[in-house]
Amino acid sequence: MPDLDSPPLVLCATPRLARSLRLARGRDMIAAGSTLWPALQLSTPEQWLHETHAAAMLCGNVPPASLPLQPLNALRERMLWERVIRDALAENALQPLFDITGMAAAAMEANRLLLEWDIKLPQTAPTEETRQFLAWRTAFQALRRRRQLLEPVRLMEQRIGLIRAGLFS
């Protein structure tokens, strides 16, 4: 049962917005003459899902079979993309001229958008760039599955599915 004396949870799009709201609240409370006030409960959706999931796991509300695979953070995900791209370009004589880190960041972002928006690309892509991205994506997904890793966007999707299934309480 929620505590009626504590402020409600506010989900913020970014950590920066949460910090700005926290600072604005502090300025308002000081201006009103308060010396003590309850902290705002501010969180991004990702943080809230992570905390809720962790609490449900600790309470035993999440069956072990539904626990996520090993999650990737942004750095590890980009490193996997770099490996896939570097391997794909290994035979290319111009490989030293490519910005593999930049290409990996762009591929990672494109993959995230495809997953978030559930976009299906045709396998017969109209451009060479799209064909190359799809080949990298296929190799990335195979490597991810072999290592039992989960991208952040897939982890969030899985956690939302657990909420829908009523496993978080």
HELIX and SHEET records of a PDB file:
HELIX    1   1 PRO A   15  ALA A   31  1                                  17    
HELIX    2   2 PRO A   45  LEU A   58  1                                  14    
HELIX    3   3 PRO A   64  SER A   66  5                                   3    
HELIX    4   4 ALA A   74  ALA A   88  1                                  15    
HELIX    5   5 GLN A   95  LEU A   97  5                                   3    
HELIX    6   6 ILE A  100  GLU A  116  1                                  17    
HELIX    7   7 GLU A  128  ARG A  146  1                                  19    
HELIX    8   8 PRO A  152  ARG A  164  1                                  13    
SHEET    1   A 2 LEU A   9  LEU A  11  0                                        
SHEET    2   A 2 GLN A  41  SER A  43  1                                        
SHEET    1   B 2 GLN A  70  PRO A  71  0                                        
SHEET    2   B 2 LEU A 149  LEU A 150  1                                        
END                                                                             
